[in-house]
Amino acid sequence: MLETRSFRLSASFWEATRIALDSLRKNKLRSFLTLLGIILATTTLIAVTALIHGMNLYIAEKVSNMGSDGFRVVRMAWFGPWDPKKFMEMQKRNPQLRPDEYEFVKERATLLKDIGMMASRNARVSSKGDSVLGVDLQGVTENIAAINNVQVDIGRGITYEEVRRHAPVVFLGNDLRTRFFEGRDPTAKFIEIEGKPYEVVGTAKALGSVFGNSLDNFAMIPIESYFKTYGNRNGIRIVAKARAQQQLAEAEDEVRVLLRSYRHLRPGQDDNFTLFASDTIVNLWEQLTAAISAMAIGIVSVFMIVGGIVIMNIMLAVVTERTHEIGIRKSLGARRRDILNQYLVESSVLAGTGGFAGVCIAWMVAVVVRSFTSVPMALPWSSVVIGVGLSAVVGLFFGIYPARRAAKLDPIEALRVER
């Protein structure tokens, strides 16, 4: 008995699916207009999801190069809603970081795997009459490249001895290597930074770009050489890594306490420096994308409701067209439940088809945007399932009224309707 009932339900489901697909094929224009709202809603949902998911991955991998166990200390950095008054207060309150503060923290911190210091400015770099403006010139300690996940491609990085001796050496980013030494070994060659000669000791592997801005347009020189030329009063940053990702918060607290004690800050006084980790940037970005997601959900909801109403109207028209057919089926023993299930399945399949079409369109949009622009897009499989599933649920919901109307038809009255 149970097996017979299951077989009947299965047969009814596949029959309703076949009828729905048949209707889509025979009435292409009507089907397209019917599903237009669902298609637009699903395309919008999937496209926005792909954009946000891609941007989240991009921010985590590219924008924040500190890793899950790294953090930085800077004079000031702004996170959250913009407040000009508070920003001006921070500018007045927060002094520049100094090399002696870096040495104090380095000597006393116990939870750090590594700690380095860097400063940067824009500079003009030239070689044999060819010049590049706006190069990110970085004065670094010998370990900064490793801490910032910059890998050596040719030669080597800057050494401790070169930092200590103020050596005129430079480690180049991939853009400068390509510009000045394409197809040649750059090591032991010389370039000029603001007119001063520096010997190239190595070059970095390509890092790529962020939103179309290259990460490879940099030149690293020893931090003491940087201080000798440009001074040590501006733009110093402390870059550190915790012993383990699980100890990141403790390591941040330790560095914060050391800096506060060195600056003689009393309990209750705000920090006059900013300490942040990679998750700070990622969390800020996710807060920003939450607003985009909320707006997208509102747009999608409107499209879905419009699409659902259109599907309901079309299904009412279908019920009217098939009134005689429904009468025949009832007279042959079809129950109200069978008729109800048929039209619910049919409306769900119609909406689900629109959702699938929307997913395909959104996927093509994502591929085109990712291929021809610098905007990262990544389509998670979960969003595909959600898009199609949500469309089917909308079809099911808005198909209830037409399905109940079909199921309640009196077989005698239905048979009297002319075909």
C-alpha positions in Angstrom: 0.0 0.0 0.0 2.8 2.4 1.0 4.9 1.5 -2.0 1.9 2.0 -4.3 1.3 5.5 -2.8 5.0 6.4 -3.1 5.0 5.3 -6.7 1.9 7.4 -7.5 3.4 10.5 -5.8 6.6 10.0 -7.8 4.8 9.5 -11.0 2.6 12.6 -10.3 5.7 14.7 -9.6 7.5 13.7 -12.8 4.4 14.1 -14.8 3.9 17.6 -13.4 7.5 18.4 -14.2 7.1 17.2 -17.7 4.0 19.3 -18.2 5.7 22.4 -16.9 8.7 22.0 -19.2 6.4 21.3 -22.1 4.5 24.5 -21.4 7.8 26.4 -21.3 8.8 25.0 -24.6 5.5 25.6 -26.4 5.0 29.1 -25.1 8.5 30.6 -25.2 7.6 34.3 -25.2 5.0 33.9 -22.5 7.4 31.8 -20.4 10.2 34.4 -20.8 7.9 37.3 -19.7 6.5 35.1 -16.9 10.0 34.4 -15.5 11.6 37.8 -16.2 11.1 39.0 -12.6 12.6 35.7 -11.2 15.5 35.8 -13.7 16.3 39.5 -12.8 16.0 38.7 -9.0 18.3 35.7 -9.2 20.8 37.4 -11.5 21.0 40.3 -9.1 21.4 38.1 -6.0 24.1 35.8 -7.5 26.0 38.7 -9.1 26.1 40.7 -5.9 27.0 37.6 -3.9 29.8 36.8 -6.4 31.1 40.4 -6.1 31.1 40.4 -2.4 32.5 36.9 -2.0 35.3 37.8 -4.5 36.1 41.1 -2.8 36.2 39.4 0.6 38.7 36.8 -0.7 40.6 39.6 -2.4 40.9 41.7 0.7 41.9 38.8 2.8 44.6 37.7 0.3 45.9 40.9 -1.3 45.1 44.0 0.7 46.2 42.6 4.0 49.6 41.0 3.6 50.2 40.6 7.4 48.9 37.0 7.6 46.7 35.6 10.3 49.4 36.1 13.0 50.7 39.5 12.0 49.9 43.1 13.2 51.2 46.6 12.8 51.7 49.7 15.0 51.4 53.1 13.3 51.0 56.6 14.5 47.3 56.7 13.5 44.9 54.8 11.3 41.1 55.3 10.9 38.6 52.5 11.1 34.8 52.9 11.2 32.5 55.9 10.4 34.4 59.1 9.5 34.6 61.7 12.3 36.6 64.8 11.3 36.7 66.1 14.9 38.1 62.9 16.3 40.6 62.6 13.5 41.9 66.1 14.2 42.2 65.2 17.9 44.2 62.1 17.0 46.6 64.2 14.8 47.3 66.5 17.8 47.5 63.7 20.4 49.4 61.0 18.6 53.2 61.6 18.2 55.2 59.9 15.5 56.7 56.5 16.4 60.4 56.6 17.0 63.3 54.1 16.6 64.0 54.0 20.3 60.4 52.9 20.9 60.9 50.1 18.4 64.1 49.0 20.2 62.3 49.1 23.6 59.5 46.8 22.4 61.9 44.5 20.5 64.0 44.0 23.6 61.1 43.3 26.0 58.4 41.5 24.0 58.2 37.8 24.8 55.2 36.7 22.6 56.6 37.8 19.2 58.1 35.5 16.6 59.5 38.5 14.7 59.4 42.3 14.8 60.7 44.8 12.3 60.6 48.5 11.5 59.9 50.3 8.3 59.3 53.8 6.9 58.2 54.8 3.4 57.8 57.7 1.0 57.3 58.3 -2.8 60.6 58.7 -4.7 62.0 58.9 -8.2 64.1 55.9 -9.3 66.2 56.0 -12.4 68.6 53.8 -14.4 70.6 54.8 -17.5 68.4 57.8 -18.2 65.1 56.0 -17.7 63.2 57.3 -14.7 60.1 56.1 -12.7 58.2 58.6 -10.5 56.0 57.7 -7.6 57.9 54.6 -6.6 57.1 53.3 -3.0 60.6 53.7 -1.4 60.7 51.7 1.8 63.4 51.8 4.5 63.3 48.4 6.2 65.0 46.3 8.7 66.4 43.0 7.4 63.3 40.9 8.2 60.5 43.1 6.8 60.4 41.3 3.5 59.8 37.9 5.3 57.3 39.4 7.7 55.3 41.0 4.8 55.4 37.7 2.8 57.6 39.2 0.0 59.5 36.4 -1.6 63.0 36.7 -3.2 63.0 35.9 -7.0 66.6 36.8 -8.0 69.5 37.4 -5.7 68.9 38.0 -2.0 67.3 40.3 0.5 68.8 43.0 2.6 71.0 41.7 5.5 71.5 42.9 9.1 75.0 44.0 8.4 73.8 46.2 5.5 71.2 47.8 7.8 73.8 48.4 10.5 76.4 49.9 8.1 73.9 52.2 6.3 74.9 50.3 3.1 73.7 51.8 -0.2 71.9 48.7 -1.4 68.4 48.1 -2.8 66.0 45.2 -3.2 63.6 45.9 -6.1 60.0 45.1 -6.7 59.1 43.2 -9.9 57.9 46.3 -11.8 61.3 48.0 -11.5 63.1 44.9 -12.4 61.0 44.5 -15.6 61.4 48.2 -16.4 65.2 48.5 -15.9 66.5 45.0 -16.3 64.2 43.0 -18.6 65.9 39.8 -19.6 69.0 40.5 -17.6 70.4 39.6 -14.1 70.0 42.9 -12.1 72.2 41.8 -9.2 75.4 43.9 -8.7 73.9 46.6 -11.1 73.3 50.1 -10.0 70.2 52.3 -10.0 69.7 55.9 -8.7 67.2 56.8 -6.0 66.7 60.6 -5.9 70.1 60.9 -7.6 72.0 58.7 -5.2 73.4 55.4 -6.4 72.3 52.1 -4.9 73.6 48.6 -5.7 70.8 46.0 -6.5 71.2 42.9 -4.3 68.0 41.2 -5.4 64.4 41.4 -6.7 61.1 40.2 -5.5 58.5 37.8 -7.0 55.5 39.5 -8.5 52.8 40.3 -5.9 50.1 41.4 -8.4 47.8 44.4 -8.0 45.0 45.7 -5.8 42.1 47.3 -7.6 44.4 48.0 -10.6 47.2 49.5 -8.4 50.4 47.5 -8.7 52.0 46.1 -5.5 55.3 45.6 -7.3 56.3 49.2 -7.7 58.6 49.4 -4.7 62.2 49.6 -3.7 63.5 48.5 -0.3 66.7 50.0 1.2 68.2 49.5 4.7 66.3 51.5 7.3 69.4 53.2 8.5 70.2 54.3 5.0 66.7 55.7 4.8 67.1 57.6 8.1 70.5 59.0 7.0 68.9 60.5 3.8 65.4 61.4 4.9 65.5 61.5 8.7 63.7 59.4 11.3 60.9 61.7 12.4 58.1 60.7 10.1 56.2 57.6 8.9 57.8 54.9 11.0 55.8 51.7 11.4 56.4 48.7 13.6 55.5 45.3 11.9 55.3 42.2 14.1 54.2 38.6 14.1 52.9 36.6 17.1 54.5 33.3 18.0 51.2 31.6 16.9 47.9 32.7 15.5 46.3 31.7 18.8 48.5 34.1 20.7 47.8 37.1 18.4 45.6 38.9 20.9 48.0 38.3 23.7 50.9 39.5 21.6 49.0 42.7 20.6 48.2 43.4 24.3 51.8 42.9 25.3 53.0 45.4 22.7 50.3 47.8 23.6 51.3 47.7 27.3 55.0 48.1 26.5 54.3 51.2 24.3 51.9 52.7 26.8 54.5 52.3 29.6 57.3 53.8 27.5 55.1 56.8 26.7 54.0 57.1 30.3 50.3 56.9 29.6 48.2 56.7 32.8 45.3 54.1 33.2 42.2 55.4 31.6 44.1 57.5 29.0 43.5 56.6 25.4 46.3 55.0 23.3 48.2 57.7 21.4 49.1 55.2 18.6 47.1 52.7 16.6 47.6 48.9 16.6 45.8 46.7 14.1 45.9 43.2 12.7 44.7 41.8 9.3 41.4 40.8 10.8 40.7 44.4 11.6 40.8 45.3 7.9 38.8 42.2 6.9 36.1 42.9 9.6 35.9 46.5 8.5 35.4 45.4 4.9 32.7 42.9 5.9 30.8 45.6 7.7 30.9 47.7 4.6 29.7 44.8 2.4 26.9 44.1 4.8 25.2 47.4 3.8 25.6 46.4 0.1 24.1 42.9 0.9 21.1 44.5 2.7 20.4 46.8 -0.3 20.7 43.8 -2.7 18.3 41.8 -0.6 15.8 44.6 -0.8 16.0 44.8 -4.6 15.9 41.0 -4.9 12.8 40.9 -2.7 10.9 43.4 -4.9 11.9 41.4 -8.0 10.9 38.1 -6.4 7.5 39.4 -5.3 6.8 40.8 -8.8 7.9 37.6 -10.4 5.8 35.5 -8.0 2.7 37.6 -8.7 3.3 37.1 -12.5 3.6 33.4 -12.0 0.4 33.3 -10.0 -1.5 35.1 -12.7 -0.1 32.8 -15.4 -1.0 29.7 -13.4 -4.5 31.1 -12.9 -4.7 31.4 -16.7 -3.4 27.9 -17.1 -6.0 26.5 -14.7 -8.7 28.3 -16.7 -7.3 26.8 -20.0 -7.3 23.3 -18.5 -10.6 23.4 -16.7 -12.1 20.7 -19.0 -8.9 18.6 -18.6 -9.2 18.8 -14.8 -12.8 17.7 -15.0 -11.8 14.6 -17.0 -9.0 13.7 -14.6 -11.4 14.0 -11.6 -14.0 11.9 -13.3 -11.4 9.2 -13.8 -10.5 9.2 -10.1 -7.9 11.9 -9.6 -8.1 13.3 -6.1 -8.0 16.9 -5.0 -4.5 16.3 -3.6 -3.3 15.0 -7.0 -4.5 18.1 -8.8 -3.1 20.4 -6.0 0.3 18.7 -6.2 0.4 18.9 -10.0 0.0 22.7 -10.1 2.3 23.3 -7.1 5.0 21.3 -8.8 4.4 23.1 -12.1 4.7 26.6 -10.6 7.8 25.5 -8.7 9.4 24.1 -11.8 8.6 27.3 -13.7 10.1 29.5 -11.0 13.1 27.2 -10.5 13.8 27.3 -14.3 13.9 31.1 -14.1 16.2 30.9 -11.1 18.5 28.5 -13.0 18.5 31.0 -16.0 19.4 33.8 -13.6 22.3 31.8 -12.2 23.7 31.1 -15.7 23.4 34.8 -16.6 25.1 35.9 -13.4 27.9 33.3 -13.9 28.6 34.7 -17.4 28.6 38.3 -16.0 31.1 37.2 -13.3 33.4 35.6 -15.9 33.3 38.6 -18.2 33.9 41.1 -15.4 36.7 39.1 -13.9 38.4 38.6 -17.3 38.2 42.2 -18.6 38.4 44.3 -15.4 40.4 44.4 -12.2 37.2 43.7 -10.2 37.5 40.3 -8.5 34.4 38.0 -8.6 34.1 34.5 -7.2 30.9 32.5 -7.4 30.3 30.3 -4.3 28.3 27.1 -5.0 26.2 27.8 -2.0 24.8 30.9 -3.7 23.8 28.8 -6.8 21.8 26.4 -4.6 20.2 29.3 -2.7 19.3 31.2 -5.9 17.6 28.2 -7.5 16.1 27.0 -4.3 14.7 30.4 -3.4 13.2 30.8 -6.8 11.5 27.4 -6.5 10.1 28.3 -3.0 8.7 31.6 -4.5 7.0 29.6 -7.2 5.6 27.2 -4.6 4.2 30.0 -2.5 2.6 31.9 -5.2 1.3 28.7 -6.8 -0.7 27.8 -3.8 -3.8 29.9 -4.7 -4.0 28.7 -8.4 -3.4 25.1 -7.3 -6.2 25.2 -4.6 -8.5 26.8 -7.1 -7.8 23.9 -9.6 -8.2 21.3 -6.8 -11.6 22.7 -5.8 -13.2 22.6 -9.2 -16.4 20.6 -9.4 -15.8 17.8 -12.0 -19.3 18.1 -13.4 -19.1 21.9 -13.9 -15.5 21.5 -15.2 -16.6 19.0 -17.9 -19.3 21.4 -19.1 -16.7 24.0 -20.0 -15.9 23.9 -23.7 -12.4 23.2 -24.7 
